[in-house]
Amino acid sequence: MAGADPQALKDTLLAAIGAASTPDALEAIRIEALGKKGELTQAMKSLGQLEGEARREMGQALNAVKDAVTHALESRRSDLAMAELNKRLEEEKVDVSLSHRPETQGVIHPLSRTLEEILAIFAEMGFVVAEGPDIESDYYNFTALNMPEDHPARQEHDTFYMTPNSEGMRKVLRTHTSPVQIRTMEKMKPPIRIIAPGRTYRSDHDATHSPMFHQCEGLVIGDGITMGHLKGCLIEFCRAFFDVDDLPVRFRPSYFPFTEPSAEVDIGCNRDGGGLTIGAGADWLEILGCGMVNPRVLEYCGIDPNAHQGFAFGMGLERLAMLKYGIPDLRPFYDSDLRWMRHYGFMPFDPPSVHLGL
């Protein structure tokens, strides 16, 4: 090997590298050239057979060949890897415009649909959506809503409290979306007309209760607002939501700390034959609570109760969805059962509208 021609060796190896069509073939050429028994390795070992200047010149030439071969191997390896990747991409490509599981069709959850319907109705009445945090202070969740210290809702068995901070104060998972009303009245001056949907949390779980559920509350503050405005607003809402033009609606006296006077709203129904039909009938069904905003709540928010008055109402989205769409149990709302969703879900390209129908 001492008499090897470096240029001829270089040309041979570079030609072989350029002709390699697979990573395995390229690896075989690398071993043949640079392995322990490779041609270039053996040539380097034979340098000891040469003398003086001839050994130096041959060493420089062989090092140049080694550098060229190494660079060519790396370049060809990169080219082959890119070619392999392009081949895989071509063979394994997926048309993202097609469903990967065509047997599964996405649908809108009944809760989402119910909320969309409610918002569509109140948007026609001039309400705007307001939101607030799920984790609230005791002040916004209870105190500012005129709820006394001994109110049952403040008890541990009804409410989820967070770990106390360094000052001993505990945040709470909001038990209603009413804190959004307080925050809105603090930031805005009358007239106010908002609807506040969102998640709420209470320590309760059975066929008709969930520890996490959804509410939608409304608030109107202005000059000359009366109970008549409240009744007119909710009667029109109930008839539009259930799509019954002559739906009977009645208001029963009730009590809520944050409204005075307060009322429960019932709608007419018929339970003949063990079923439930919304509309004129011999029975009544409670669906939401309401009332005129308590003057003390207005004072907490910096609004003069002698100059402004308003009304508020609140409803459970799950309850309304169950009544309107005949869903008998609350728990499947959160089970992620595709069979249930296919049965009760709605097409995603069918948005609700008061004019087009709910």
C-alpha positions in Angstrom: 0.0 0.0 0.0 3.0 2.3 0.4 2.9 2.9 -3.4 -0.8 3.6 -3.5 -1.9 6.5 -5.7 -3.8 9.0 -3.4 -5.6 10.6 -6.4 -6.8 7.3 -7.8 -8.0 6.1 -4.4 -9.8 9.4 -3.9 -11.6 9.2 -7.3 -12.6 5.6 -6.7 -14.0 6.2 -3.2 -15.9 9.4 -4.2 -17.4 7.6 -7.2 -18.6 4.8 -5.0 -20.0 7.3 -2.5 -21.9 9.1 -5.2 -23.3 5.9 -6.5 -24.6 4.7 -3.1 -28.4 4.5 -3.2 -29.2 3.5 0.4 -27.8 4.3 3.8 -26.7 0.7 4.2 -24.7 0.8 1.0 -23.1 4.1 2.1 -22.2 2.6 5.4 -20.5 -0.4 3.6 -18.4 2.1 1.6 -17.4 4.0 4.8 -16.2 0.7 6.4 -14.4 -0.3 3.2 -12.6 3.0 3.1 -12.2 4.1 6.8 -12.7 0.9 8.8 -9.9 -0.9 10.6 -9.1 -2.8 7.4 -10.2 -0.1 5.0 -8.2 0.9 2.0 -7.4 4.4 3.4 -6.6 3.1 6.8 -4.2 0.6 5.5 -2.5 3.2 3.3 -2.0 5.4 6.3 -0.5 2.5 8.2 2.0 1.8 5.4 3.5 5.3 5.7 6.2 3.9 7.9 7.7 2.1 5.0 8.6 5.4 3.3 11.6 7.6 4.1 11.8 11.3 4.9 10.3 13.7 2.4 8.3 10.9 0.5 6.6 10.0 3.8 5.6 13.6 4.5 4.2 14.2 1.1 2.3 10.9 1.0 0.9 11.6 4.5 -0.4 15.0 3.4 -2.0 13.5 0.3 -3.7 10.7 2.2 -5.0 13.2 4.8 -6.5 15.3 2.0 -8.2 12.1 0.6 -9.5 11.2 4.1 -11.0 14.7 4.5 -12.6 14.6 1.1 -14.0 11.2 1.7 -15.4 12.1 5.1 -17.1 15.2 3.8 -18.5 13.3 0.8 -19.9 10.6 3.2 -21.6 13.2 5.4 -23.1 15.0 2.4 -24.3 11.9 0.8 -25.8 10.7 4.1 -27.7 13.9 4.4 -29.0 13.6 0.8 -30.1 10.1 1.3 -31.9 11.0 4.6 -33.7 13.8 2.9 -34.7 11.6 0.0 -36.0 8.9 2.4 -38.0 11.6 4.3 -39.5 12.9 1.1 -40.4 9.4 0.1 -42.1 8.7 3.4 -44.0 12.0 3.3 -45.2 11.2 -0.2 -46.3 7.7 0.8 -47.7 8.5 4.3 -49.4 11.9 3.5 -52.8 12.6 5.0 -55.4 14.7 3.4 -56.2 17.0 6.4 -59.4 18.2 4.7 -60.9 14.7 5.2 -62.0 13.3 8.6 -59.5 10.8 10.0 -62.5 8.9 11.4 -65.4 9.5 9.0 -67.7 7.5 11.2 -67.5 10.2 13.9 -69.3 13.5 13.2 -68.7 16.4 15.5 -71.8 17.9 17.1 -72.6 20.8 19.4 -73.1 19.9 23.1 -76.7 20.6 24.3 -75.3 23.0 27.0 -73.5 25.0 24.3 -76.6 25.1 22.2 -78.8 26.1 25.1 -76.4 29.0 26.0 -76.3 30.1 22.4 -80.1 30.2 22.3 -80.3 32.2 25.5 -77.8 34.7 24.3 -79.6 35.1 21.0 -82.8 35.9 22.7 -81.3 38.5 25.2 -79.2 40.0 22.4 -82.4 40.9 20.7 -83.4 42.7 23.9 -80.2 44.7 24.0 -78.2 42.8 26.6 -74.5 42.4 26.3 -72.4 39.5 27.7 -70.3 40.1 30.8 -67.8 37.6 32.4 -65.9 37.3 35.6 -63.4 34.9 37.4 -64.4 31.4 38.6 -62.3 31.9 41.8 -63.8 34.8 43.8 -63.3 36.5 47.1 -65.8 36.1 49.9 -66.7 39.8 49.4 -67.9 39.4 45.8 -69.5 36.0 46.2 -71.3 36.7 49.5 -70.9 40.0 51.3 -71.6 42.4 48.4 -74.7 40.4 47.6 -76.2 41.0 51.1 -75.7 37.5 52.3 -75.2 37.4 56.1 -72.4 35.6 57.9 -74.7 32.8 59.0 -76.2 32.2 55.6 -76.2 28.4 54.7 -74.5 29.0 51.4 -71.4 30.1 53.4 -71.0 26.8 55.1 -68.3 24.3 54.2 -70.8 21.6 53.3 -72.3 23.8 50.5 -69.3 25.7 49.2 -65.8 24.9 47.9 -63.2 27.0 49.7 -59.6 27.5 48.7 -56.6 27.2 51.1 -56.3 30.4 53.3 -53.6 32.9 52.3 -51.1 34.5 54.6 -53.8 36.8 56.0 -56.1 33.9 56.7 -58.5 34.9 53.9 -60.0 32.2 51.7 -61.0 32.4 48.1 -64.0 30.5 47.0 -65.1 28.8 43.8 -68.1 31.0 42.9 -71.4 29.5 43.9 -73.3 31.6 41.3 -72.4 34.1 38.5 -73.9 37.0 40.6 -70.4 38.3 41.4 -70.2 39.3 37.8 -73.1 41.7 38.4 -71.3 43.3 41.3 -68.1 43.8 39.3 -70.1 45.2 36.5 -71.9 47.7 38.7 -68.6 48.8 40.2 -67.1 49.5 36.8 -70.1 50.9 34.8 -72.6 53.6 35.5 -76.3 53.1 34.7 -77.9 52.3 32.4 -76.7 48.7 32.6 -78.1 45.7 30.7 -75.9 42.6 30.9 -76.2 38.8 30.7 -73.6 36.8 32.7 -73.2 33.1 31.7 -70.5 30.8 33.3 -69.5 27.9 35.4 -70.5 27.7 39.0 -69.6 25.3 41.8 -71.4 23.8 44.8 -70.8 20.7 47.0 -73.7 18.6 45.7 -73.9 15.6 43.3 -76.8 13.5 42.3 -79.1 12.9 39.3 -80.3 16.5 39.3 -77.2 18.3 40.8 -73.5 18.5 39.8 -70.6 20.0 41.8 -69.8 22.0 38.7 -72.7 23.4 36.7 -73.6 26.4 34.6 -75.7 29.5 35.3 -76.8 32.5 33.3 -77.8 35.6 35.1 -79.2 38.9 33.9 -79.0 42.4 35.3 -80.8 45.7 34.3 -80.1 49.0 36.1 -81.6 52.3 35.1 -84.1 55.0 35.8 -87.7 54.1 36.4 -87.2 50.3 36.2 -90.1 48.4 37.7 -91.3 44.9 38.4 -93.4 45.3 35.3 -90.2 45.5 33.2 -88.9 42.4 34.9 -92.1 40.4 34.2 -92.3 41.5 30.6 -88.6 40.6 30.0 -88.9 37.1 31.4 -92.3 36.3 30.0 -90.9 37.1 26.5 -87.8 35.1 27.2 -89.7 32.0 28.3 -92.0 32.0 25.3 -89.2 32.5 22.9 -86.9 29.9 24.4 -89.6 27.2 24.6 -91.2 28.3 21.3 -94.7 28.5 22.8 -96.4 31.8 22.0 -99.1 31.5 24.6 -96.9 29.8 27.3 -98.4 30.5 30.8 -95.9 32.2 33.1 -96.5 33.0 36.7 -94.4 34.8 39.4 -94.5 33.4 43.0 -93.2 35.4 45.9 -89.9 34.2 47.2 -86.8 35.3 49.1 -83.2 36.0 47.9 -80.8 38.2 49.9 -79.8 40.2 46.9 -83.3 41.1 45.6 -86.3 42.7 47.2 -89.0 41.8 46.3 -88.1 38.4 45.0 -89.9 35.8 42.9 -89.7 32.3 41.5 -90.8 32.0 37.9 -93.0 29.1 36.9 -94.2 28.0 33.4 -97.2 26.0 32.5 -96.9 22.3 31.8 -98.8 19.1 31.4 -97.8 15.8 33.0 -100.5 13.6 31.6 -99.5 10.0 30.9 -96.3 10.3 32.9 -94.6 12.6 30.4 -93.9 16.3 30.4 -95.2 18.8 27.9 -94.3 22.5 28.1 -97.3 24.7 27.5 -100.8 25.3 28.8 -101.8 22.6 31.3 -102.9 21.8 34.8 -99.4 21.9 36.3 -96.6 24.4 36.9 -92.8 24.0 36.6 -90.3 26.3 38.3 -87.4 27.3 36.1 -85.7 30.4 37.4 -85.5 33.1 40.2 -85.6 36.8 39.9 -86.4 40.1 41.7 -85.7 43.8 42.0 -82.1 44.5 43.0 -81.9 45.0 46.8 -81.0 48.7 47.7 -78.2 47.4 49.9 -76.5 45.7 47.0 -76.7 48.9 45.0 -75.1 50.8 47.9 -72.2 48.2 48.0 -71.6 49.0 44.3 -71.7 52.8 44.8 -75.0 53.3 43.1 -77.6 55.5 44.7 -80.8 53.4 45.2 -82.9 56.5 45.4 -81.8 57.5 41.9 -81.6 54.1 40.2 -83.3 50.8 40.4 -83.1 47.6 38.5 -83.9 43.9 38.4 -81.9 40.7 38.2 -82.6 37.1 37.4 -80.8 33.8 37.2 -81.3 30.4 35.7 -79.5 27.0 35.5 -78.5 26.1 31.9 -78.5 22.3 32.6 -82.1 22.5 33.9 -83.3 24.5 30.9 -81.5 22.1 28.5 -83.1 19.1 30.3 -86.6 20.5 30.1 -86.4 21.7 26.5 -84.7 18.6 25.0 -86.1 15.9 27.2 -82.9 14.9 28.9 -83.8 12.8 32.0 -80.5 12.8 33.9 -77.9 15.5 34.6 -74.8 13.3 34.9 -74.4 12.3 31.3 -73.8 16.0 30.5 -70.2 15.4 31.6 -69.6 11.8 30.7 -68.2 12.4 27.2 -70.2 9.6 25.8 -70.2 9.9 22.0 -73.5 7.9 21.8 -75.2 10.4 24.1 -73.7 13.2 22.1 -74.9 11.8 18.8 -78.4 11.5 20.2 -78.7 14.9 21.9 -76.1 17.0 20.0 -76.7 19.6 17.3 -75.2 20.3 13.9 -72.4 22.8 14.2 -73.5 24.8 11.2 -77.0 25.5 12.5 -76.6 28.6 14.7 -79.7 29.7 16.7 -81.5 32.8 15.8 -84.7 34.5 17.0 -85.7 35.2 13.4 -84.7 31.8 11.9 -85.9 29.8 14.9 -84.3 28.3 18.0 
